Amino acid sequence: MRRSILLATALGTLVAAAPARADEVSDAIAEAQRAYAAGRIPAAQTALQEALQLLAQRAAAGLAGALPAALPGWTAEEAQSNAAGISGIFGGSSASRRYANAQGQSVEIQVMSDNPLIAQLAAVLANPMLAGAMGRLVRVGEQRAIQSNDGNIQMLVDNRILVQVQGDAGPEAKLAYARAIDIARLTGR
């Protein structure tokens, strides 16, 4: 009984969040509704899991869309997004993009969202005293970030999105790339 109530609640939440137009997410939700109405609970669960995976893939693509184009003098590889792998094991989505310049230096931006591991790190990053012990506090737009001695940057956005800017380029290049990230798009605002 409790399992049925939880399934019905999940169905209702997904249906309420689903857009009106038909697409693969709303199709999976509709399939789950039909299976649930017919009493086929395992089929309803499978369809809901499919809808959740499709939503995670869209979220990962949204993260990738927030990564900047190459800055002047740099080239960029294609952005990669993922709703599986390490972030998929623990939940959430991830995206990354690598940049290189003519001197052979590189910068890589990695973004993870809605991952329980981020929640553990959030307590440290949200506290300026603890964050300051990890490196130099810098501002990236309205966001507080930590820049370590090697110039790598960690930033927590919206208390659920971890941004890491790493590589062998200088600290200024890493900070410039961090500032080029579309934070509004990253958060979906």
Residue pairs with C-beta under 8 A, 6 or more apart in sequence:
3 41
4 41
7 36
7 41
7 44
7 45
7 48
8 36
10 48
11 29
11 32
11 33
11 36
11 44
11 48
14 29
14 32
14 48
14 51
14 52
15 29
15 33
18 25
18 26
18 29
19 25
19 26
24 54
25 51
25 54
25 55
25 58
28 47
28 48
28 50
28 51
28 54
29 47
29 48
29 51
31 43
31 47
31 50
32 43
32 44
32 45
32 47
32 48
32 51
33 44
35 41
35 43
35 44
35 47
36 44
53 83
56 83
56 88
56 92
56 93
57 81
57 83
57 93
59 83
59 92
59 93
59 113
59 114
60 81
60 82
60 83
60 93
60 94
60 95
61 81
61 95
62 93
62 185
62 186
62 188
63 81
63 93
63 94
63 95
63 111
63 113
63 161
63 186
64 79
64 80
64 81
64 95
64 97
65 79
65 182
65 185
66 95
66 111
66 181
66 182
66 183
66 185
66 186
67 79
67 95
67 96
67 97
67 109
67 111
67 181
67 182
68 97
68 109
68 177
68 180
68 181
68 182
69 76
69 180
70 76
70 99
71 99
71 173
71 176
71 177
71 180
73 101
73 102
74 99
74 100
74 101
74 107
75 99
75 100
75 101
76 97
76 98
76 99
77 97
77 98
77 99
77 100
78 97
79 95
79 96
79 97
80 95
80 96
80 97
81 93
81 94
81 95
82 88
82 93
82 94
82 95
83 93
83 94
85 94
86 94
87 93
87 94
87 112
87 115
90 115
90 116
90 117
91 114
91 115
91 116
92 112
92 113
92 114
92 115
92 116
92 118
93 112
93 113
93 114
94 110
94 111
94 112
94 113
94 115
95 110
95 111
96 108
96 109
96 110
96 111
97 108
97 109
98 106
98 107
98 108
99 106
99 107
99 108
99 109
99 167
99 177
100 106
100 107
101 169
101 173
105 167
105 168
105 169
105 170
105 173
106 167
106 168
106 169
107 165
107 166
107 167
107 169
107 173
107 174
107 177
108 165
108 166
108 167
109 163
109 164
109 165
109 177
109 178
109 181
110 163
110 164
110 166
111 161
111 162
111 163
111 164
111 181
111 186
112 118
112 161
112 162
113 160
113 161
113 162
114 160
114 161
115 162
118 156
118 160
118 161
118 162
119 160
121 156
121 162
122 156
122 159
122 160
123 130
124 130
124 131
124 134
125 131
125 144
125 146
125 154
125 155
125 156
126 156
126 159
128 137
128 144
131 137
131 144
131 146
132 146
134 146
134 148
134 154
135 146
135 147
135 148
135 149
136 146
136 147
136 148
137 144
137 145
137 146
137 147
138 144
138 145
138 146
138 147
138 153
138 175
139 145
140 153
140 155
140 175
140 178
140 179
140 181
140 183
141 179
141 183
142 183
143 155
143 156
143 157
143 183
144 155
145 153
145 154
145 155
145 163
145 178
146 153
146 154
146 155
147 153
147 171
147 174
147 175
148 154
150 171
151 169
151 170
151 171
151 172
151 173
151 174
151 175
152 164
152 165
152 166
152 167
152 174
153 163
153 164
153 165
153 166
153 174
153 175
153 178
154 162
154 163
154 164
155 162
155 163
155 164
155 165
155 178
156 162
156 163
157 163
157 183
157 186
157 187
158 186
158 187
161 186
161 187
163 178
163 181
163 186
165 174
165 175
165 177
165 178
166 174
167 173
167 174
